[in-house]
Amino acid sequence: GATSIDERDFFACINLQTLRIPSSVAFINRDAFTHCTQLTDITVMANNAQYQSIDGNLYDKEGRTLIQYAVGKAQMEFVIPDSVLYIGNKAFMDAKHLQSVTIPKSVTDIYHHAFDGCINLREIIVPAYVHVSCFCFSLLKERGIKLTIVAKKRPPNYRHEKSHEQYAIEYVATNEGIPIEKITQEEYDRRC
């Protein structure tokens, strides 16, 4: 059987709705499913050593990386599992039905173009310590989508990157996870 899914194998397969990944696949290119806008279910054979599917979405075997959300799903809200540390390149790209994505405290990194093309997405709450790549939300600013970064104490290994500054960001102070006031970036930096 196939051992890899390469960049152009399914690129822009706009009629692809379901995908079954066999146990023999050991490598999937990060751009393999770009613009597969009708994809509603990804199934990975249980004995695959590298990958798994959870609720029809593609993850690495440990569940630490969300590799590909099935962007053709009709659901409007998605809660990323608590096991996830990384949101992969283009993981949600073109998920046109999504209006809300909940990112758990476990997530440490969101990679390039993760939410591009999510035309109905209105708000993402991003924990303050998450490292966000500079192109993660590059197409959202033009649509006036508000990103809310929740101010919380940064862990010791936090890597700060000023990439957030190019987006329409609202900094919010919280009390036990409940937003209590809007604050300036300077106040956010002081508190964190």
N, C-alpha and C positions, 0 to 999 in steps of 0.2 A: 504494500500500500504506500500511499504518499507519505513522505517524511517531513515535508515542509509546505507552508503556504506562503508564497512569495508576494512581493509588492503588487504585481499586476495580475495576479491570478483571479481576483474578484473585483478589482478596481472599477468603480462606477457600474456595477451590475445592478441596474436600477430595478430589475424584475426579480431579483433574488429575495425570497421571503424566509426561507428556513435553510439552515446549514447544519450538517452533521459532521463533526470532526472525529476521524477514526483514532484509535489508540496508537497508530504508527506515527502520527504527526508529532515531531519533537521541536519544531521551530515555526513560529508564525510572525511574519514581518509586521512591524507596527503600522504600516499603511495598507495592509492586506484588504481591509473592508471599507476603505474610504469611499464615500458617496454611494454606499449600498443602502439607499434611502428607504427601501421597503422591507428591510430585514427585521423580522419580528421574533425570531427564535434561533438561538445558537445552542446546539447540543454537542457535548463532548462525551465520548465513550468513557465509561467509568474507569477503565483500566489504562487510560492515557496517563503517562508519567509526568507530563509537563503542564497540562491544562485541565480546567474543570469548568462546567457551566453551573451557574446559580440563577434560578428563575429566568433561564433563557438568555443570560448574558455571559460573556467570556472573561474568565479570570485565570491567573496562574494557579498551579496546583495547590499552593498554600493559601490561596484566597487573599494574598497581600496586594496584588495589583489588579485593578479593574482595567482589563485590556480593551474590551469593546462592549458597549451597551448596544443592545439590538434597537437601533435608532428608529425603526419603523413601528415600534409599539405605540399603541394609542393612549397609554397611560400619561397623565398630566403631572404626576408627582413621582419622584423616585428617592428612596432612602438607601444610601450606600451602606453596605454591611459594615459592622464594627471591626471586622478582620482586616479591612483594606487600609494599606499604608500609602499606596500610590495610585493616582488616577492617570492612566496612560495617555500618550499622544493621541489626539483625535478621538478619545474614548466616547464622547457624546456628540461628536460633529454631525450635524444635520438631524438631530433629534427634534423634529419640528413640533411634536405634540407636548413636549415637556414644558411646564410652567414653573416648576419648583424642584430643586435638587437639595437634599439634606446631606451635608458632608459631616461624617462623624469626627470625634476628637482624635481618633486613631490616625487619620490621614496626615501625612507630613509633606507630601509633594503633589502638585498638579502640573502635568507636563503640557508641552506645546499644543495649541489649538484644541484643547480638550473640549471646549464648549462652543466652538465656532459653528455657525449655521443653526443654532438653537433659537429660531426666530420668535418663539413664543415664551421663552424663558424670561421671567420678570425679576426674579431675585434668587441669589445664591448666598447663603450664609457661610462664610469662610472663617474657620477659627484663625485667630491672629498669628499663630506660630506656623502656619502652613507656608511652605516655599512655593510660590506661584511663578511659573515661567513667564517670561515677558510677552509671550504671544498667546497665553492661555485664553484670554478673553478678547482677543484682538478685533473680532467683528461685532462684539456686543456694544461697545461704546457708541457706535454710530446709531444704534437703535434706542439709546437712552435707557439701557437696562441698568438698574441699580445693583451694585454689589455691596453687601454688608459684611464688614470685617468685624468680628466680635473681639473686643479687647480682653485678653486673658493673659496670665503670666506665661511668658515664653519658657520653654524647656531649655536646659543648658546647651543643647546642641543646635539651637535655632540658627538658621542661616538667613540673614536679612538681605533682601534685594529690593532696590527702589523701584522695581518694575510696576508696583501697584499704582504709582503716582499718575500714570497716564490714563487711568480709568476713573469713572464717576463713582467715587468711593464715599461711603458714609461710615464714619467710625462711631461705634456705639459702646458705651460702658455698660457692663452688666453686673447684676447681683445674683450669683448662683444661676447663671445662664439666662436670666431674664433681663432684656434691655431696659435700662433705666434713664439714660440720657445720651444725647448726641454730644460728641466731643471733637475737638480739633485734632489734626494729625500730631501736632506738637504735644498735646495733652496725652494722646494715645501713646506716643513714644515714651513720654515721661512715666506713665503708669506701668508700661510693659517692660 
